[in-house]
Amino acid sequence: MRELKLLTGKTVLVSTPEATVRGIVESATRAFITLAAAESLDGPNPVSITGFVLIPVPKVSYVQVTT
């Protein structure tokens, strides 16, 4: 996904059928989006995720750039 590489360094929301995660795009390839400083947004309060989050690109429903 060439367009995802353009989001490197930006804060985004990534939604999949299993979860919604907010984080900073560290890198993106055809296979995975890697997020740093990520938070899970599935519950009533955001939960910080330690380390990096790898999200398979085929599972991504949408990506939204946040400020």
C-alpha positions in Angstrom: 0.0 0.0 0.0 2.0 2.9 -1.3 -0.4 5.4 0.1 0.1 4.1 3.7 3.9 4.9 3.4 3.0 8.5 3.0 1.5 8.5 6.5 4.8 7.6 8.2 5.1 9.9 11.3 1.4 10.8 11.3 -1.1 9.8 14.1 -3.8 7.6 12.7 -6.8 5.5 13.7 -6.7 2.0 12.2 -9.9 0.0 12.3 -10.1 -3.8 11.7 -13.0 -6.1 12.3 -11.3 -7.1 15.6 -10.1 -3.8 17.0 -9.6 -0.1 16.6 -6.1 1.3 17.4 -4.7 4.8 17.5 -1.0 5.3 17.1 1.9 6.9 15.1 2.7 5.1 11.8 6.3 3.9 12.2 6.3 2.1 8.8 4.0 0.5 6.3 4.5 -2.3 3.8 2.2 -4.3 1.6 1.8 -6.8 4.4 1.7 -4.7 7.7 1.3 -1.3 9.2 3.5 -0.8 12.2 2.3 1.6 14.9 4.2 3.1 17.8 2.8 4.8 20.9 -0.4 2.9 20.3 -3.7 2.8 22.2 -6.6 0.4 22.0 -9.9 2.3 21.6 -12.3 -0.6 22.0 -13.4 0.1 25.6 -14.8 3.2 27.2 -11.3 4.5 28.0 -8.2 4.2 25.7 -5.7 1.6 26.9 -2.0 2.1 26.1 -0.2 -0.7 24.3 3.5 -1.2 25.2 5.8 -1.7 22.2 4.9 -1.7 18.6 1.7 -2.9 17.0 1.7 -4.8 13.7 -1.6 -4.7 11.8 -2.0 -6.9 8.7 -3.0 -4.7 5.8 -5.6 -7.1 4.4 -7.5 -6.9 7.8 -7.7 -3.0 7.7 -11.2 -1.7 7.3 -10.2 2.0 7.2 -7.4 4.4 8.2 -8.2 7.9 9.5 -5.6 10.6 10.0 -6.0 12.4 13.3 -4.4 15.6 14.6 
